[in-house]
């Protein structure tokens, strides 16, 4: 769960966000503040992963408050004014919510934050030495056996309800588990989640555009869709390795 803090000088806005947060199983509200000074004290005494932050507040604006933090948590700006959007994204805001905030738009912002939160955790675990680091294979249960899967033989992994299909250079393996549980066990440097139903081996990517990833499967191009919430991350990988 992400420990969450609300900062807004409008009591009604605080109430709305608190109600929304109470409906999100991934969020744990640690406090609500009406100004930046209260929030600063709250951050000193609590582990906070995500802030919902109003921009126009007395004494210190939300933008200026973020600039005072050496290592700020993830944050989502909430405001009635759209003219701050560019500056918000320049500060690496997760999202920018215009008031009045609807529940569906709030959920979309939370989903973005959750993905970033999980990515950071995986990177931390990878640096600390997670299962799979320095190991070239793993075992999964399939057909009443424990089947050995070599990382470098995986093309991509496809989710199908409670099962995952591991597509290999030669054949496939179907195992009973979720995409999330398998994703958490894969080395971050070798595999990338590109869609809620697909994880691809980075080494097996043949080509990428804005909506799909191409891999060779049985001598033919297989196009895997890129989910819109994963697009920026996969394109970042491409840009880092582009000549």
MIDOSE-1310 file (N, C-alpha, C; in nm, 2 decimals, decimal comma, always signed):
residues 243
xxxx	+0,08/-0,12/+0,00/+0,00/+0,00/+0,00/+0,09/+0,13/+0,00; +0,03/+0,23/-0,06/+0,11/+0,36/-0,07/+0,05/+0,45/+0,05; +0,14/+0,49/+0,13/+0,10/+0,59/+0,23/+0,08/+0,73/+0,17; -0,04/+0,78/+0,19/-0,08/+0,90/+0,11/-0,11/+1,02/+0,20
xxxx	-0,08/+1,14/+0,15/-0,10/+1,26/+0,22/-0,18/+1,36/+0,13; -0,28/+1,42/+0,19/-0,35/+1,53/+0,12/-0,32/+1,66/+0,17; -0,29/+1,76/+0,08/-0,26/+1,89/+0,12/-0,35/+1,99/+0,03; -0,44/+2,06/+0,10/-0,53/+2,15/+0,04/-0,59/+2,24/+0,14
xxxx	-0,60/+2,37/+0,10/-0,66/+2,47/+0,20/-0,81/+2,47/+0,20; -0,87/+2,39/+0,11/-1,02/+2,39/+0,10/-1,07/+2,27/+0,18; -1,14/+2,28/+0,28/-1,20/+2,16/+0,36/-1,28/+2,07/+0,27; -1,36/+2,12/+0,18/-1,44/+2,04/+0,09/-1,35/+1,95/+0,00
xxxx	-1,25/+2,01/-0,05/-1,15/+1,94/-0,14/-1,09/+1,83/-0,06; -1,05/+1,85/+0,07/-0,99/+1,75/+0,15/-1,09/+1,64/+0,17; -1,22/+1,67/+0,20/-1,32/+1,57/+0,22/-1,34/+1,48/+0,10; -1,34/+1,54/-0,02/-1,36/+1,46/-0,14/-1,25/+1,37/-0,17
xxxx	-1,13/+1,42/-0,15/-1,01/+1,33/-0,17/-1,00/+1,22/-0,07; -1,04/+1,25/+0,06/-1,04/+1,15/+0,16/-1,14/+1,04/+0,13; -1,25/+1,08/+0,08/-1,36/+0,98/+0,04/-1,31/+0,89/-0,07; -1,25/+0,95/-0,17/-1,19/+0,87/-0,28/-1,08/+0,78/-0,23
xxxx	-0,99/+0,83/-0,15/-0,88/+0,74/-0,10/-0,93/+0,62/-0,02; -1,04/+0,64/+0,05/-1,10/+0,54/+0,13/-1,15/+0,42/+0,05; -1,17/+0,45/-0,08/-1,23/+0,35/-0,17/-1,12/+0,28/-0,25; -0,99/+0,32/-0,23/-0,88/+0,26/-0,31/-0,80/+0,17/-0,22
xxxx	-0,80/+0,04/-0,25/-0,73/-0,06/-0,16/-0,58/-0,04/-0,16; -0,52/+0,03/-0,26/-0,38/+0,05/-0,27/-0,33/+0,17/-0,19; -0,43/+0,25/-0,14/-0,39/+0,37/-0,07/-0,42/+0,37/+0,08; -0,33/+0,42/+0,16/-0,35/+0,44/+0,30/-0,33/+0,58/+0,34
xxxx	-0,43/+0,65/+0,39/-0,43/+0,79/+0,42/-0,36/+0,81/+0,56; -0,24/+0,88/+0,55/-0,17/+0,90/+0,68/-0,20/+1,04/+0,74; -0,26/+1,13/+0,66/-0,29/+1,26/+0,71/-0,35/+1,36/+0,61; -0,41/+1,47/+0,65/-0,46/+1,57/+0,57/-0,41/+1,71/+0,63
xxxx	-0,36/+1,79/+0,54/-0,31/+1,92/+0,59/-0,37/+2,03/+0,51; -0,38/+2,15/+0,57/-0,44/+2,27/+0,50/-0,33/+2,36/+0,45; -0,20/+2,34/+0,48/-0,10/+2,43/+0,42/+0,03/+2,35/+0,42; +0,13/+2,42/+0,35/+0,26/+2,35/+0,33/+0,34/+2,33/+0,46
xxxx	+0,32/+2,42/+0,56/+0,40/+2,41/+0,69/+0,35/+2,29/+0,76; +0,22/+2,26/+0,77/+0,17/+2,14/+0,83/+0,22/+2,02/+0,76; +0,22/+2,03/+0,62/+0,26/+1,91/+0,54/+0,41/+1,88/+0,57; +0,49/+1,98/+0,58/+0,63/+1,96/+0,60/+0,66/+1,89/+0,73
xxxx	+0,58/+1,92/+0,84/+0,59/+1,85/+0,96/+0,55/+1,71/+0,95; +0,44/+1,69/+0,87/+0,39/+1,55/+0,85/+0,49/+1,47/+0,78; +0,56/+1,52/+0,68/+0,66/+1,45/+0,61/+0,78/+1,41/+0,70; +0,81/+1,50/+0,79/+0,92/+1,47/+0,89/+0,89/+1,35/+0,97
xxxx	+0,77/+1,33/+1,01/+0,73/+1,23/+1,11/+0,66/+1,10/+1,05; +0,64/+1,10/+0,92/+0,57/+0,98/+0,86/+0,64/+0,94/+0,73; +0,63/+0,82/+0,70/+0,67/+0,77/+0,57/+0,55/+0,79/+0,47; +0,58/+0,88/+0,37/+0,47/+0,91/+0,27/+0,52/+0,88/+0,13
xxxx	+0,44/+0,80/+0,06/+0,48/+0,76/-0,07/+0,41/+0,85/-0,18; +0,30/+0,90/-0,15/+0,22/+0,98/-0,25/+0,15/+1,10/-0,19; +0,16/+1,21/-0,25/+0,09/+1,34/-0,21/-0,01/+1,38/-0,31; -0,13/+1,42/-0,27/-0,22/+1,49/-0,35/-0,21/+1,64/-0,30
xxxx	-0,17/+1,72/-0,39/-0,12/+1,86/-0,35/-0,19/+1,97/-0,43; -0,26/+2,05/-0,36/-0,32/+2,17/-0,42/-0,21/+2,27/-0,46; -0,23/+2,35/-0,57/-0,13/+2,44/-0,61/-0,14/+2,58/-0,54; -0,26/+2,63/-0,55/-0,28/+2,76/-0,49/-0,32/+2,75/-0,35
xxxx	-0,22/+2,78/-0,26/-0,25/+2,78/-0,12/-0,18/+2,90/-0,05; -0,23/+2,94/+0,06/-0,17/+3,06/+0,13/-0,03/+3,03/+0,18; +0,05/+3,13/+0,19/+0,19/+3,12/+0,24/+0,29/+3,06/+0,14; +0,26/+2,94/+0,10/+0,35/+2,87/+0,00/+0,27/+2,79/-0,09
xxxx	+0,29/+2,81/-0,22/+0,21/+2,73/-0,32/+0,26/+2,59/-0,33; +0,17/+2,50/-0,38/+0,21/+2,36/-0,40/+0,34/+2,34/-0,48; +0,35/+2,42/-0,59/+0,47/+2,42/-0,67/+0,59/+2,45/-0,59; +0,59/+2,56/-0,52/+0,70/+2,61/-0,44/+0,74/+2,51/-0,33
xxxx	+0,63/+2,45/-0,27/+0,65/+2,35/-0,17/+0,73/+2,23/-0,22; +0,69/+2,18/-0,33/+0,77/+2,07/-0,39/+0,91/+2,10/-0,42; +0,94/+2,23/-0,46/+1,08/+2,27/-0,49/+1,16/+2,28/-0,36; +1,10/+2,29/-0,24/+1,17/+2,29/-0,12/+1,22/+2,15/-0,07
xxxx	+1,16/+2,05/-0,13/+1,19/+1,91/-0,08/+1,31/+1,85/-0,16; +1,40/+1,80/-0,09/+1,52/+1,74/-0,15/+1,49/+1,62/-0,22; +1,41/+1,53/-0,16/+1,38/+1,40/-0,22/+1,22/+1,38/-0,21; +1,14/+1,45/-0,28/+1,00/+1,45/-0,26/+0,94/+1,31/-0,29
xxxx	+0,83/+1,28/-0,23/+0,76/+1,16/-0,26/+0,69/+1,18/-0,40; +0,63/+1,08/-0,46/+0,55/+1,10/-0,57/+0,44/+1,20/-0,54; +0,40/+1,28/-0,64/+0,29/+1,38/-0,61/+0,20/+1,40/-0,73; +0,08/+1,43/-0,70/-0,03/+1,46/-0,80/-0,08/+1,59/-0,77
xxxx	-0,07/+1,69/-0,86/-0,13/+1,82/-0,84/-0,28/+1,82/-0,85; -0,35/+1,89/-0,77/-0,49/+1,91/-0,78/-0,52/+2,06/-0,78; -0,59/+2,11/-0,88/-0,61/+2,25/-0,89/-0,73/+2,29/-0,97; -0,78/+2,40/-0,96/-0,89/+2,45/-1,04/-0,84/+2,52/-1,17
xxxx	-0,71/+2,54/-1,18/-0,65/+2,61/-1,29/-0,56/+2,53/-1,38; -0,59/+2,53/-1,51/-0,51/+2,45/-1,60/-0,38/+2,51/-1,64; -0,36/+2,63/-1,61/-0,24/+2,70/-1,66/-0,11/+2,65/-1,59; -0,12/+2,57/-1,49/+0,00/+2,52/-1,42/+0,04/+2,38/-1,47
xxxx	-0,03/+2,33/-1,57/+0,00/+2,19/-1,61/+0,14/+2,17/-1,66; +0,19/+2,26/-1,74/+0,33/+2,24/-1,80/+0,43/+2,24/-1,68; +0,42/+2,34/-1,59/+0,52/+2,35/-1,48/+0,50/+2,22/-1,39; +0,38/+2,17/-1,38/+0,36/+2,05/-1,30/+0,44/+1,93/-1,36
xxxx	+0,43/+1,91/-1,48/+0,50/+1,80/-1,55/+0,65/+1,82/-1,55; +0,69/+1,95/-1,56/+0,84/+1,98/-1,56/+0,90/+1,94/-1,42; +0,81/+1,94/-1,32/+0,85/+1,90/-1,18/+0,84/+1,75/-1,16; +0,80/+1,68/-1,27/+0,78/+1,53/-1,26/+0,66/+1,49/-1,18
xxxx	+0,56/+1,57/-1,19/+0,43/+1,53/-1,12/+0,38/+1,40/-1,19; +0,32/+1,31/-1,11/+0,27/+1,19/-1,17/+0,15/+1,22/-1,25; +0,07/+1,32/-1,21/-0,05/+1,35/-1,29/-0,10/+1,49/-1,24; -0,20/+1,55/-1,31/-0,24/+1,68/-1,28/-0,40/+1,68/-1,29
xxxx	-0,46/+1,69/-1,18/-0,61/+1,68/-1,17/-0,67/+1,81/-1,16; -0,77/+1,84/-1,25/-0,84/+1,96/-1,25/-0,97/+1,94/-1,16; -1,00/+2,04/-1,07/-1,12/+2,03/-0,99/-1,24/+2,09/-1,07; -1,36/+2,04/-1,05/-1,39/+1,93/-0,96/-1,34/+1,79/-1,01
xxxx	-1,28/+1,71/-0,92/-1,22/+1,58/-0,96/-1,32/+1,47/-0,96; -1,34/+1,41/-1,07/-1,43/+1,29/-1,08/-1,36/+1,17/-1,03; -1,43/+1,07/-0,99/-1,38/+0,94/-0,93/-1,30/+0,87/-1,04; -1,35/+0,86/-1,16/-1,28/+0,79/-1,27/-1,15/+0,85/-1,30
xxxx	-1,14/+0,99/-1,30/-1,01/+1,06/-1,33/-0,92/+1,04/-1,21; -0,97/+1,04/-1,09/-0,89/+1,01/-0,97/-0,83/+0,87/-0,98; -0,91/+0,77/-1,02/-0,86/+0,63/-1,03/-0,75/+0,62/-1,13; -0,76/+0,69/-1,24/-0,66/+0,69/-1,35/-0,53/+0,74/-1,29
xxxx	-0,53/+0,85/-1,22/-0,41/+0,90/-1,16/-0,35/+0,81/-1,06; -0,43/+0,74/-0,98/-0,38/+0,65/-0,88/-0,32/+0,53/-0,95; -0,38/+0,48/-1,06/-0,32/+0,37/-1,13/-0,18/+0,41/-1,19; -0,16/+0,53/-1,23/-0,03/+0,58/-1,27/+0,07/+0,57/-1,16
xxxx	+0,03/+0,62/-1,04/+0,11/+0,63/-0,93/+0,15/+0,49/-0,88; +0,05/+0,40/-0,89/+0,08/+0,26/-0,85/+0,18/+0,19/-0,93; +0,17/+0,21/-1,06/+0,27/+0,16/-1,15/+0,41/+0,21/-1,12; +0,42/+0,34/-1,10/+0,55/+0,40/-1,07/+0,60/+0,35/-0,93
xxxx	+0,51/+0,33/-0,84/+0,55/+0,28/-0,71/+0,60/+0,14/-0,72; +0,54/+0,05/-0,79/+0,58/-0,09/-0,81/+0,71/-0,09/-0,89; +0,73/-0,01/-0,99/+0,85/+0,00/-1,06/+0,97/+0,03/-0,97; +0,95/+0,13/-0,89/+1,06/+0,18/-0,80/+1,09/+0,06/-0,70
xxxx	+0,99/-0,01/-0,65/+1,02/-0,12/-0,56/+1,10/-0,23/-0,63; +1,06/-0,26/-0,75/+1,13/-0,36/-0,83/+1,27/-0,32/-0,85; +1,30/-0,19/-0,88/+1,43/-0,15/-0,91/+1,52/-0,15/-0,78; +1,45/-0,12/-0,67/+1,52/-0,13/-0,54/+1,56/-0,28/-0,51
xxxx	+1,46/-0,37/-0,53/+1,49/-0,51/-0,51/+1,59/-0,56/-0,60; +1,59/-0,51/-0,73/+1,69/-0,56/-0,82/+1,83/-0,52/-0,78; +1,84/-0,39/-0,73/+1,98/-0,34/-0,68/+2,02/-0,42/-0,56; +1,92/-0,46/-0,48/+1,96/-0,53/-0,35/+1,99/-0,68/-0,38
xxxx	+1,95/-0,73/-0,50/+1,98/-0,87/-0,53/+1,85/-0,95/-0,51; +1,76/-0,95/-0,61/+1,64/-1,02/-0,60/+1,66/-1,16/-0,66; +1,56/-1,25/-0,64/+1,57/-1,38/-0,71/+1,57/-1,36/-0,86; +1,66/-1,43/-0,92/+1,67/-1,42/-1,07/+1,80/-1,34/-1,11
xxxx	+1,85/-1,26/-1,02/+1,98/-1,19/-1,05/+2,09/-1,28/-1,05; +2,16/-1,29/-1,17/+2,28/-1,38/-1,18/+2,24/-1,53/-1,21; +2,11/-1,56/-1,21/+2,06/-1,69/-1,24/+2,00/-1,69/-1,38; +2,02/-1,80/-1,46/+1,98/-1,80/-1,60/+1,85/-1,87/-1,62
xxxx	+1,78/-1,92/-1,52/+1,66/-2,00/-1,54/+1,58/-2,00/-1,41; +1,46/-2,05/-1,42/+1,37/-2,07/-1,31/+1,28/-2,19/-1,34; +1,20/-2,23/-1,24/+1,11/-2,34/-1,25/+0,97/-2,30/-1,23; +0,88/-2,35/-1,31/+0,73/-2,33/-1,29/+0,66/-2,46/-1,29
xxxx	+0,55/-2,47/-1,22/+0,47/-2,59/-1,22/+0,38/-2,60/-1,34; +0,39/-2,70/-1,42/+0,31/-2,72/-1,54/+0,30/-2,87/-1,57; +0,17/-2,91/-1,60/+0,15/-3,06/-1,63/+0,20/-3,15/-1,52; +0,17/-3,11/-1,40/+0,21/-3,18/-1,28/+0,36/-3,21/-1,26
xxxx	+0,44/-3,11/-1,32/+0,58/-3,12/-1,31/+0,64/-2,98/-1,29; +0,76/-2,98/-1,24/+0,83/-2,85/-1,23/+0,92/-2,84/-1,36; +0,88/-2,74/-1,44/+0,95/-2,73/-1,57/+1,05/-2,62/-1,57; +1,17/-2,65/-1,61/+1,28/-2,55/-1,62/+1,26/-2,45/-1,74
xxxx	+1,27/-2,32/-1,71/+1,25/-2,22/-1,81/+1,38/-2,14/-1,81; +1,45/-2,13/-1,93/+1,57/-2,05/-1,94/+1,52/-1,91/-1,98; +1,58/-1,81/-1,91/+1,54/-1,67/-1,95/+1,57/-1,64/-2,09; +1,68/-1,68/-2,15/+1,71/-1,64/-2,29/+1,63/-1,71/-2,39
xxxx	+1,55/-1,81/-2,35/+1,46/-1,88/-2,45/+1,32/-1,82/-2,45; +1,29/-1,73/-2,36/+1,16/-1,67/-2,35/+1,14/-1,56/-2,45; +1,04/-1,56/-2,53/+1,00/-1,46/-2,63/+0,91/-1,35/-2,56; +0,80/-1,40/-2,50/+0,71/-1,31/-2,43/+0,62/-1,40/-2,34
xxxx	+0,55/-1,33/-2,25/+0,46/-1,40/-2,16/+0,33/-1,34/-2,17; +0,23/-1,42/-2,18/+0,09/-1,38/-2,21/+0,00/-1,42/-2,09; -0,08/-1,32/-2,04/-0,17/-1,35/-1,93/-0,31/-1,40/-1,98; -0,36/-1,50/-1,92/-0,49/-1,55/-1,96/-0,57/-1,59/-1,83
xxxx	-0,65/-1,49/-1,78/-0,72/-1,51/-1,65/-0,62/-1,55/-1,54; -0,64/-1,67/-1,48/-0,55/-1,71/-1,37/-0,43/-1,79/-1,42; -0,41/-1,79/-1,55/-0,29/-1,86/-1,61/-0,20/-1,77/-1,68; -0,08/-1,81/-1,70/+0,01/-1,74/-1,79/+0,07/-1,84/-1,89
xxxx	+0,09/-1,79/-2,01/+0,15/-1,87/-2,11/+0,29/-1,81/-2,14; +0,39/-1,89/-2,12/+0,53/-1,85/-2,14/+0,56/-1,90/-2,28; +0,57/-1,80/-2,37/+0,60/-1,84/-2,51/+0,76/-1,84/-2,53; +0,80/-1,96/-2,57/+0,94/-1,99/-2,59/+0,98/-1,99/-2,73
xxxx	+1,11/-1,99/-2,76/+1,16/-2,01/-2,89/+1,12/-2,15/-2,95; +1,11/-2,24/-2,86/+1,05/-2,38/-2,90/+0,94/-2,41/-2,81; +0,81/-2,38/-2,86/+0,70/-2,43/-2,78/+0,65/-2,32/-2,68; +0,57/-2,37/-2,58/+0,52/-2,29/-2,48/+0,50/-2,37/-2,35
xxxx	+0,48/-2,30/-2,24/+0,45/-2,36/-2,11/+0,34/-2,28/-2,05; +0,23/-2,35/-2,01/+0,12/-2,29/-1,94/+0,12/-2,32/-1,79; +0,12/-2,22/-1,71/+0,13/-2,24/-1,56/+0,02/-2,16/-1,49; -0,03/-2,22/-1,38/-0,13/-2,15/-1,30/-0,07/-2,05/-1,20
xxxx	-0,08/-1,92/-1,24/-0,04/-1,81/-1,16/-0,07/-1,68/-1,23; -0,06/-1,57/-1,16/-0,10/-1,44/-1,21/+0,02/-1,38/-1,28; -0,01/-1,29/-1,37/+0,10/-1,21/-1,43/+0,18/-1,13/-1,33; +0,11/-1,08/-1,23/+0,18/-1,00/-1,13/+0,28/-1,08/-1,05
xxxx	+0,24/-1,20/-1,01/+0,33/-1,29/-0,93/+0,45/-1,33/-1,01; +0,43/-1,36/-1,14/+0,55/-1,39/-1,23/+0,63/-1,27/-1,26; +0,57/-1,16/-1,28/+0,65/-1,04/-1,31/+0,74/-1,00/-1,20; +0,70/-1,02/-1,07/+0,78/-0,98/-0,96/+0,90/-1,07/-0,94
xxxx	+0,90/-1,19/-1,01/+1,01/-1,28/-1,00/+1,11/-1,27/-1,11; +1,07/-1,19/-1,22/+1,16/-1,18/-1,33/+1,26/-1,07/-1,31; +1,39/-1,09/-1,36/+1,49/-0,98/-1,35/+1,45/-0,86/-1,43; +1,45/-0,75/-1,37/+1,41/-0,62/-1,43/+1,49/-0,58/-1,55
xxxx	+1,61/-0,63/-1,56/+1,70/-0,59/-1,67/+1,67/-0,67/-1,80; +1,59/-0,78/-1,78/+1,57/-0,87/-1,90/+1,43/-0,87/-1,95; +1,33/-0,82/-1,87/+1,19/-0,83/-1,91/+1,12/-0,70/-1,88; +1,02/-0,67/-1,96/+0,94/-0,55/-1,95/+0,79/-0,57/-1,97
xxxx	+0,72/-0,53/-1,87/+0,57/-0,53/-1,88/+0,53/-0,42/-1,98; +0,46/-0,46/-2,09/+0,42/-0,36/-2,19/+0,26/-0,35/-2,20; +0,19/-0,43/-2,13/+0,05/-0,44/-2,13/+0,00/-0,52/-2,01; -0,12/-0,50/-1,97/-0,17/-0,58/-1,86/-0,17/-0,73/-1,89
xxxx	-0,16/-0,77/-2,02/-0,17/-0,91/-2,06/-0,03/-0,96/-2,12; +0,07/-0,87/-2,12/+0,19/-0,91/-2,19/+0,32/-0,86/-2,12; +0,42/-0,95/-2,11/+0,55/-0,91/-2,06/+0,64/-0,96/-2,18; +0,74/-0,88/-2,22/+0,82/-0,92/-2,33/+0,97/-0,93/-2,28
xxxx	+1,04/-1,02/-2,35/+1,19/-1,02/-2,33/+1,25/-0,91/-2,40; +1,32/-0,82/-2,33/+1,38/-0,71/-2,40/+1,47/-0,75/-2,51; +1,55/-0,85/-2,49/+1,64/-0,90/-2,60/+1,57/-0,95/-2,72; +1,44/-0,99/-2,71/+1,37/-1,05/-2,82/+1,29/-0,94/-2,90
xxxx	+1,29/-0,82/-2,86/+1,22/-0,71/-2,93/+1,29/-0,69/-3,06; +1,21/-0,70/-3,17/+1,26/-0,67/-3,30/+1,24/-0,53/-3,35; +1,12/-0,48/-3,31/+1,09/-0,34/-3,35/+0,98/-0,29/-3,26; +0,97/-0,15/-3,25/+0,87/-0,09/-3,16/+0,81/+0,03/-3,23
xxxx	+0,68/+0,05/-3,22/+0,62/+0,18/-3,26/+0,54/+0,23/-3,14; +0,46/+0,33/-3,16/+0,38/+0,38/-3,05/+0,28/+0,29/-2,99; +0,24/+0,19/-3,06/+0,13/+0,11/-3,01/+0,16/-0,04/-3,00; +0,27/-0,09/-3,05/+0,30/-0,23/-3,05/+0,45/-0,26/-3,05
xxxx	+0,48/-0,38/-3,00/+0,62/-0,44/-3,00/+0,62/-0,56/-3,10; +0,72/-0,57/-3,18/+0,73/-0,68/-3,27/+0,83/-0,78/-3,22; +0,80/-0,91/-3,22/+0,89/-1,01/-3,19/+0,88/-1,12/-3,29; +0,98/-1,20/-3,32/+0,97/-1,31/-3,41/+0,93/-1,44/-3,33
xxxx	+0,82/-1,50/-3,38/+0,77/-1,62/-3,33/+0,74/-1,72/-3,44; +0,82/-1,83/-3,44/+0,81/-1,93/-3,54/+0,83/-1,87/-3,68; +0,93/-1,79/-3,69/+0,97/-1,73/-3,82/+0,88/-1,62/-3,87; +0,78/-1,58/-3,79/+0,69/-1,47/-3,83/+0,69/-1,36/-3,73
xxxx	+0,65/-1,24/-3,78/+0,64/-1,13/-3,68/+0,52/-1,14/-3,60; +0,53/-1,13/-3,47/+0,42/-1,13/-3,38/+0,41/-0,99/-3,32; +0,30/-0,92/-3,33/+0,28/-0,79/-3,28/+0,21/-0,80/-3,14; +0,27/-0,74/-3,04/+0,22/-0,74/-2,91/+0,18/-0,60/-2,88
xxxx	+0,05/-0,57/-2,83/+0,01/-0,44/-2,80/+0,08/-0,37/-2,68; +0,10/-0,24/-2,69/+0,15/-0,17/-2,58/+0,04/-0,09/-2,51; +0,02/-0,12/-2,39/-0,09/-0,05/-2,31/-0,05/+0,10/-2,29; -0,15/+0,19/-2,30/-0,11/+0,33/-2,29/-0,04/+0,37/-2,16
xxxx	-0,07/+0,29/-2,05/+0,00/+0,32/-1,93/+0,14/+0,27/-1,92; +0,18/+0,19/-2,02/+0,32/+0,14/-2,03/+0,40/+0,20/-2,14; +0,34/+0,29/-2,22/+0,40/+0,34/-2,34/+0,53/+0,42/-2,31; +0,52/+0,51/-2,22/+0,63/+0,59/-2,19/+0,75/+0,52/-2,14
xxxx	+0,73/+0,41/-2,06/+0,84/+0,33/-2,01/+0,91/+0,25/-2,12; +0,84/+0,19/-2,21/+0,90/+0,11/-2,32/+0,97/+0,21/-2,42; +0,91/+0,32/-2,44/+0,98/+0,42/-2,53/+1,11/+0,48/-2,47; +1,11/+0,49/-2,34/+1,23/+0,53/-2,27/+1,34/+0,43/-2,29
xxxx	+1,31/+0,30/-2,28/+1,41/+0,20/-2,30/+1,47/+0,21/-2,45; +1,38/+0,23/-2,54/+1,42/+0,25/-2,68/+1,51/+0,37/-2,70; +1,47/+0,48/-2,64/+1,54/+0,61/-2,65/+1,68/+0,60/-2,59; +1,69/+0,52/-2,48/+1,82/+0,51/-2,41/+1,92/+0,43/-2,50
xxx	+1,87/+0,35/-2,58/+1,96/+0,26/-2,67/+1,95/+0,30/-2,82; +1,90/+0,42/-2,85/+1,89/+0,46/-2,99/+2,02/+0,53/-3,03; +2,06/+0,50/-3,15/+2,18/+0,56/-3,21/+2,14/+0,69/-3,28
